[in-house]
Amino acid sequence: MNFPRIESTALLVVDLQERLVPAMNNPGPVLDRSRLLLRGMAELGVDVLVTEQYPKGLGGTVPEIAELLPESRPPIAKTGFSAFVEPAFRTALAAKPRKTLVVAGIEAHVCVLQTVFDALNEGFEVILAADAVTSRKAADRELALKAARHAGAQVLPAEAVLFLLLRDAKHPAFKAVSKLVR
């Protein structure tokens, strides 16, 4: 894997929704790491895409995540498990040249994993933020992380993702990102 470039990277937050999050195993740290990613990506100028699985039935994105989303990018509703099944997602992703997709969200072994597989099949470099994903069962999350790694995704903690994009303490966003991880 090459080092990701900020200008060709996007963050995808998958299905962190009102009726799903409370059912997950240990959702608090996942929401914290997802917020870290969202704040850090905002400092770096990385685009953010968000999906919601059947929002009519599962509710919208949880408020603590929704408040950090760019107003110019409303969540993309989907019914397919992979975000790539949804034409609106493909359109949003294709709006800029992208090479790397950083993925966070739920459930690790369903929507996140299928999205990771499709992204890899489409030729994207994928970084799965391991501490920003979960499932209802811890074992399902662990198996999904292993499957994603085996398929070719880089599986890293959210903090590592941010510093991978920064590359150097001389980066203009270094101080702001460093404050976020303390």
Beta strands, then each sheet from edge to edge (+ up, - down):
strand 1: 9-14
strand 2: 47-53
strand 3: 76-78
strand 4: 100-106
strand 5: 125-134
strand 6: 154-156
sheet 1: 3+ 2+ 1+ 4+ 5+ 6+
end
